[in-house]
Amino acid sequence: MVRGLSFEGNHALDDYTLSTAIATTNSSVFATSPFLRWLGLGEKRSFNELEFRRDVIRLLLLYRQSGYMNAVVDTLVRREGRDVYVKFRIYEGDPVRLAALDILGLDSIFDVRSLKRGLPLQVGDPFNRALFKASADTIVSRLKNLGYPYADILRNYDVDVAALRAVATLEALPGRRLRVGQVLITGADKVDTGTIRRMFSVKQGDWFRQDQLYLTQRDLYGLGMFRSVNVVLGDTTPPPGDSVRVVVRVAEAPRHRIRVGAGYASLDCFRVQGGWTAYDFFGGARSLDLTGQLSKIGVGYPTDANFKRNVCGFLRDDAQSDTANYNVTVTLRQPAFLSPRHTASFAVFAERRSEFKAYTRQAVGANVAVTFNARRDVPLTVGYGYSVGRTAADPAVYCQRFLLCNESDQAFLANRRPFGAITISGVRARVNSVLDPSAGSVTQLTLVHASRYVLSDTLYEFNRGELEISKYYPLSPPQRARLADPGRHDPAAAPQPVGPEREIRAPRPALLRRWPQLGAGVRPQRAGPASVRVRQLGSQRDGQHLQKDPGVTHRWEHRVHRQPGATCSQSDFSRTRAAGTVRGRRAGVGAWDTGTTVSGLRVTPGLGLRFITPLGPCGSTPPITATRRSPVPCTS
């Protein structure tokens, strides 16, 4: 059995690339680690002598295709009973470098000099044949996006091993420039073809563009109504005339889907969740989604089973867990809203949620949002949310955490109040993978406005701006490092307006003058690696240091305050889980009739780590708790 596989002397090609090119494979971690192998778990891979000898040839071929014609591969095999430890010793030598690259047949279509600068293979690089082919494919792709659907390219190269020199030529055969003619749809049975056509980015009469075919395929598959979608040319050879046919092949999926899940958490006890989705709801490709969640099962009414005494002992002293938490949401989504590029959504919800030994929030409300240029480069979402809810807490919590020890003030915050907010959000994503990014960046800008003019109670009047920049860097092929956590950056998903159903916000004007920490704005909805948040809190300078728990995340905060007429004790007990973040938020919270404002600056730098496991990508985001208190005696 292979207990160890390693490479030595390789510099041009990493271990991961070399390991994928050979048949000999290392056993899993559970089978190779001396601390875990006694469990008997993991996949154990046997050692094949014949394939091992062939692996030497495979590595030599890989190096020669990469431009290293003089590479030498030696092996070292150590046997311990039935266990085998394999090491490949590699001498790469000097590579054959590309001395000249000529591109023919494109002078009338492209700026050849500019085209060369964008190719994967550059003059002076080791002559890698895979990159040479990728350069040819890049040119073909650009031609197809300019209206040449049958473009092809001829590759030719000459290698002088003795001189370590290569000369290559790419000769383009663009063919005729054609427009899109007839667009045929096949495989649609229950779905109306008119609904499918509304999602097309391919329009009859437009110049042919291959990327528009891919975009149409992605948009149709994203509806959830099809098992598979394929958008291709209708003719394998250039047709007569000046147009080309396009064929859209679809395979319909079930119209209804059900999702269920269950789990256990120390602060939720047992919990369940479920969902039901109806696709193509009354036609038009719209979908109706019903989701529900229930937690505190076994400890909260009406599901109390006295689990506080045993499996859910963490909640024994938590008064907020006497009733089960729930969330029910009904969402109607409409793709191709007014245009194939835009989407719309409308949702209503009811929820009860509680924070451990802190407070309980109950609310009902609705959200409506329209995303312009969904699934494009920079989607822009405009949304409005309205809810009515109340926040309840023990008097001791009000007094200790919010400095509200007066019964009238506590009763004021506990009353049911409306909240309305307008949210504008834009996202620019440039990552190599939506699910597991390892390179690229994501930039998101969010603006939130809540006031009486949008039907919000005076307790919830504020303006907030948030800029989040995420940057990803690969550590190695099996691992991923990121300097940011963009969260769920689905450009097509409408962001939910931030409201009191999520967190407690700005107080009424009278309370703002007495307890300015209540108007400190919004705590980060989701903290993670690399972003910048700036929070506006005033104009009178009041620099304060920030207590910081030990950890990988570092954070600096500075706030400025302006409170005409009165000052009071200030306390910021916001808690941020931010591993690898640089966040900045700018917001203003104020009373319209008094001009009181609260503002400040917060920047949170840090570093996060993402790595691959047998269950998928996982991230390490160690939290920090930042606490800042600066009591100032009240004056009037």
Backbone hydrogen bonds, N-H to C=O, Kabsch-Sander energy under -0.5 kcal/mol:
donor,donor_aa,acceptor,acceptor_aa,energy
2,V,45,R,-2.9
3,R,1,M,-0.8
3,R,84,V,-2.7
4,G,84,V,-1.2
6,S,86,V,-1.8
8,E,88,F,-2.7
18,L,14,D,-2.0
19,S,15,D,-2.7
20,T,16,Y,-1.5
21,A,17,T,-0.6
21,A,18,L,-1.0
22,I,19,S,-0.7
27,S,2,V,-1.2
28,S,43,E,-2.2
31,A,28,S,-0.8
32,T,28,S,-1.2
33,S,29,V,-2.7
36,L,33,S,-1.0
37,R,33,S,-2.3
39,L,36,L,-2.0
40,G,37,R,-1.6
45,R,43,E,-0.6
48,N,46,S,-0.5
49,E,47,F,-0.6
52,F,48,N,-2.0
53,R,49,E,-1.9
54,R,50,L,-1.8
55,D,51,E,-1.6
56,V,52,F,-0.9
56,V,53,R,-0.6
57,I,53,R,-0.9
58,R,54,R,-2.4
59,L,55,D,-2.5
60,L,56,V,-2.1
61,L,57,I,-2.5
62,L,58,R,-2.3
63,Y,59,L,-2.4
64,R,60,L,-2.3
65,Q,61,L,-2.3
66,S,62,L,-1.1
67,G,64,R,-1.2
68,Y,63,Y,-3.0
69,M,67,G,-1.0
71,A,68,Y,-1.0
72,V,91,Y,-2.8
74,D,89,R,-3.5
76,L,87,K,-2.5
78,R,85,Y,-2.7
80,E,83,D,-2.6
83,D,80,E,-1.9
84,V,1,M,-2.6
85,Y,78,R,-2.8
86,V,4,G,-2.9
87,K,76,L,-2.2
88,F,6,S,-2.2
89,R,74,D,-2.6
89,R,87,K,-0.6
90,I,8,E,-3.1
90,I,88,F,-0.6
91,Y,72,V,-3.0
92,E,90,I,-0.6
96,V,67,G,-3.5
97,R,95,P,-0.6
97,R,164,L,-1.5
98,L,125,D,-2.7
99,A,97,R,-0.6
99,A,166,A,-3.4
100,A,166,A,-1.0
102,D,168,A,-2.1
104,L,170,L,-2.9
109,I,106,L,-1.3
110,F,106,L,-2.7
112,V,110,F,-1.0
115,L,111,D,-2.4
116,K,112,V,-2.4
117,R,113,R,-1.5
118,G,114,S,-0.8
118,G,115,L,-0.9
119,L,116,K,-1.5
122,Q,120,P,-0.5
124,G,98,L,-2.5
125,D,122,Q,-2.1
127,F,96,V,-3.4
128,N,126,P,-1.8
129,R,65,Q,-3.0
129,R,127,F,-0.6
132,F,128,N,-1.9
133,K,129,R,-2.3
134,A,130,A,-2.2
135,S,131,L,-2.1
136,A,132,F,-1.6
137,D,133,K,-2.4
138,T,134,A,-2.1
139,I,135,S,-1.8
140,V,136,A,-2.2
141,S,137,D,-2.5
142,R,138,T,-2.0
143,L,139,I,-2.1
144,K,140,V,-2.4
145,N,141,S,-1.4
146,L,143,L,-1.5
147,G,144,K,-0.8
148,Y,143,L,-1.8
151,A,148,Y,-1.4
152,D,173,L,-1.6
154,L,171,E,-3.1
156,N,169,T,-2.1
158,D,167,V,-2.5
160,D,165,R,-3.4
161,V,159,V,-0.7
164,L,160,D,-0.8
164,L,161,V,-0.6
165,R,160,D,-2.2
166,A,97,R,-1.9
167,V,158,D,-2.3
168,A,100,A,-2.5
169,T,156,N,-3.3
170,L,102,D,-3.0
171,E,154,L,-2.6
172,A,104,L,-2.7
172,A,170,L,-0.6
173,L,152,D,-3.2
178,L,147,G,-2.6
178,L,176,R,-0.5
179,R,242,D,-2.4
180,V,206,D,-3.2
181,G,244,V,-3.2
184,L,182,Q,-0.6
184,L,246,V,-2.9
186,T,248,V,-2.8
189,D,187,G,-0.6
195,T,192,D,-0.6
196,I,192,D,-1.5
197,R,193,T,-2.4
198,R,194,G,-1.5
199,M,195,T,-0.5
199,M,196,I,-1.3
200,F,197,R,-1.6
203,K,201,S,-0.6
205,G,180,V,-2.9
206,D,203,K,-1.8
208,F,178,L,-2.1
210,Q,144,K,-0.7
212,Q,209,R,-0.6
213,L,209,R,-1.0
214,Y,210,Q,-1.9
215,L,211,D,-2.3
216,T,212,Q,-2.3
217,Q,213,L,-2.2
218,R,214,Y,-2.4
219,D,215,L,-2.5
220,L,216,T,-2.3
221,Y,217,Q,-2.1
222,G,218,R,-2.0
223,L,220,L,-1.1
224,G,221,Y,-1.4
227,R,251,A,-3.5
228,S,251,A,-1.1
230,N,249,R,-2.5
232,V,230,N,-0.6
232,V,247,V,-2.4
234,G,245,R,-2.8
244,V,179,R,-2.2
246,V,182,Q,-2.4
247,V,232,V,-2.8
248,V,184,L,-3.2
249,R,230,N,-3.2
249,R,247,V,-0.6
250,V,186,T,-2.4
250,V,248,V,-0.5
251,A,228,S,-1.9
252,E,187,G,-0.5
253,A,225,M,-2.9
257,R,277,T,-2.0
259,R,275,G,-2.8
261,G,273,Q,-2.3
263,G,271,R,-2.4
265,A,269,C,-2.3
268,D,265,A,-0.6
269,C,265,A,-2.2
270,F,297,I,-1.4
271,R,263,G,-2.4
272,V,294,L,-2.6
273,Q,261,G,-2.6
274,G,292,G,-2.3
275,G,259,R,-2.7
276,W,290,L,-2.7
277,T,257,R,-2.5
278,A,288,L,-2.8
279,Y,255,R,-3.2
279,Y,277,T,-0.6
281,F,286,R,-3.0
282,F,280,D,-0.5
283,G,280,D,-1.8
286,R,283,G,-1.0
287,S,333,R,-2.1
288,L,278,A,-2.3
289,D,331,T,-3.1
290,L,276,W,-3.0
291,T,329,T,-2.5
292,G,274,G,-2.5
293,Q,327,N,-2.2
294,L,272,V,-2.6
295,S,325,N,-2.3
296,K,268,D,-2.3
297,I,270,F,-2.3
298,G,303,T,-0.6
299,V,296,K,-1.6
300,G,296,K,-2.3
301,Y,322,D,-2.9
303,T,300,G,-2.2
305,A,298,G,-2.0
307,F,298,G,-2.2
309,R,306,N,-1.2
310,N,307,F,-1.3
312,C,307,F,-2.5
313,G,310,N,-1.3
315,L,312,C,-1.7
316,R,313,G,-1.5
318,D,315,L,-1.2
319,A,317,D,-0.8
321,S,318,D,-1.2
322,D,319,A,-1.0
324,A,301,Y,-2.5
325,N,295,S,-1.0
326,Y,352,R,-1.6
327,N,293,Q,-1.8
328,V,350,A,-2.7
329,T,291,T,-2.4
330,V,348,V,-2.6
331,T,289,D,-2.9
332,L,346,F,-3.3
333,R,287,S,-2.7
333,R,331,T,-0.5
334,Q,344,A,-3.4
337,F,342,H,-2.5
338,L,336,A,-0.9
342,H,339,S,-1.5
343,T,371,T,-2.2
344,A,334,Q,-2.1
345,S,369,A,-2.4
346,F,332,L,-2.3
347,A,367,N,-2.9
348,V,330,V,-2.1
349,F,365,G,-2.5
350,A,328,V,-2.0
351,E,363,A,-2.6
352,R,326,Y,-2.8
353,R,361,R,-2.6
355,E,359,Y,-2.7
358,A,355,E,-2.2
360,T,392,A,-3.0
361,R,353,R,-3.5
362,Q,390,R,-2.2
363,A,351,E,-2.0
364,V,388,V,-2.0
365,G,349,F,-2.2
366,A,386,Y,-3.0
367,N,347,A,-2.8
368,V,384,Y,-2.6
369,A,345,S,-2.3
370,V,382,V,-2.4
371,T,343,T,-3.0
372,F,370,V,-0.6
372,F,380,L,-3.6
374,A,341,R,-2.8
374,A,371,T,-0.6
376,R,373,N,-1.5
380,L,372,F,-2.3
381,T,425,S,-3.4
382,V,370,V,-2.5
383,G,423,T,-3.1
384,Y,368,V,-3.0
385,G,421,A,-2.3
386,Y,366,A,-2.8
387,S,419,F,-2.4
388,V,364,V,-3.0
389,G,417,R,-2.1
390,R,362,Q,-2.3
391,T,413,L,-0.8
392,A,360,T,-2.9
394,D,358,A,-0.5
397,V,394,D,-0.6
398,Y,394,D,-2.2
399,C,395,P,-2.2
400,Q,396,A,-2.7
401,R,397,V,-2.7
402,F,397,V,-0.9
402,F,398,Y,-0.9
404,L,398,Y,-2.5
405,C,403,L,-0.7
410,Q,406,N,-2.1
411,A,407,E,-2.5
412,F,408,S,-1.8
413,L,409,D,-1.8
414,A,410,Q,-1.5
415,N,411,A,-0.7
415,N,412,F,-0.9
417,R,389,G,-2.9
419,F,387,S,-2.8
421,A,385,G,-2.0
422,I,449,H,-2.6
423,T,383,G,-2.9
424,I,447,L,-2.6
425,S,381,T,-2.7
426,G,445,L,-2.5
427,V,379,P,-1.6
428,R,443,T,-2.9
429,A,377,D,-0.7
430,R,441,S,-3.4
432,N,439,A,-1.7
440,G,472,Y,-0.8
441,S,430,R,-2.1
442,V,470,S,-2.3
443,T,428,R,-2.4
444,Q,468,E,-2.8
445,L,426,G,-2.5
446,T,466,E,-2.8
447,L,424,I,-2.9
448,V,464,R,-3.1
449,H,422,I,-2.2
450,A,462,F,-2.8
454,V,451,S,-1.5
455,L,452,R,-1.5
456,S,451,S,-2.0
457,D,418,P,-2.1
460,Y,457,D,-1.8
462,F,450,A,-2.1
462,F,460,Y,-0.5
463,N,588,G,-4.4
464,R,448,V,-2.9
465,G,586,R,-4.0
466,E,446,T,-2.9
467,L,532,V,-0.5
467,L,584,G,-1.8
468,E,444,Q,-3.0
469,I,582,V,-0.5
470,S,442,V,-3.3
472,Y,440,G,-2.6
473,Y,481,A,-1.8
476,S,479,Q,-0.8
479,Q,476,S,-1.1
480,R,610,R,-3.5
481,A,473,Y,-1.4
482,R,608,G,-1.4
483,L,471,K,-3.2
485,D,529,P,-1.5
489,H,487,G,-1.1
490,D,488,R,-1.0
493,A,490,D,-1.9
502,R,499,G,-2.2
503,E,499,G,-1.4
512,L,508,R,-2.0
513,R,509,P,-1.5
514,R,510,A,-1.1
515,W,511,L,-3.7
518,L,515,W,-1.8
519,G,516,P,-1.4
520,A,517,Q,-1.2
530,A,484,A,-0.5
530,A,580,G,-3.5
531,S,604,T,-0.6
532,V,467,L,-0.7
532,V,583,R,-0.6
533,R,584,G,-0.5
534,V,584,G,-1.4
537,L,599,S,-5.0
538,G,598,V,-0.5
540,Q,561,H,-2.2
541,R,539,S,-0.6
542,D,559,R,-0.9
547,Q,627,T,-1.4
549,D,625,T,-0.5
554,H,605,P,-1.1
556,W,603,V,-2.4
558,H,601,L,-2.5
560,V,599,S,-0.9
561,H,540,Q,-3.0
562,R,537,L,-0.6
562,R,597,T,-0.7
566,A,563,Q,-0.7
567,T,635,T,-0.6
570,Q,630,S,-1.0
572,D,628,R,-2.9
573,F,571,S,-0.6
578,A,576,T,-0.9
580,G,578,A,-0.7
581,T,529,P,-0.6
584,G,467,L,-1.0
584,G,532,V,-2.7
585,R,602,R,-0.6
586,R,465,G,-3.7
588,G,463,N,-3.8
589,V,598,V,-1.3
590,G,461,E,-0.7
591,A,596,T,-1.4
595,G,591,A,-1.9
597,T,562,R,-0.8
598,V,589,V,-1.3
599,S,537,L,-6.6
599,S,560,V,-0.9
601,L,558,H,-3.0
603,V,556,W,-2.2
604,T,583,R,-0.9
608,G,482,R,-1.9
609,L,620,S,-1.5
610,R,480,R,-3.5
611,F,618,C,-3.0
612,I,478,P,-1.1
613,T,616,G,-1.6
616,G,613,T,-1.8
618,C,611,F,-3.2
620,S,609,L,-3.6
621,T,619,G,-0.6
624,I,576,T,-1.0
626,A,624,I,-0.5
627,T,547,Q,-0.6
627,T,625,T,-0.5
628,R,572,D,-2.2
630,S,570,Q,-2.0
635,T,567,T,-1.6
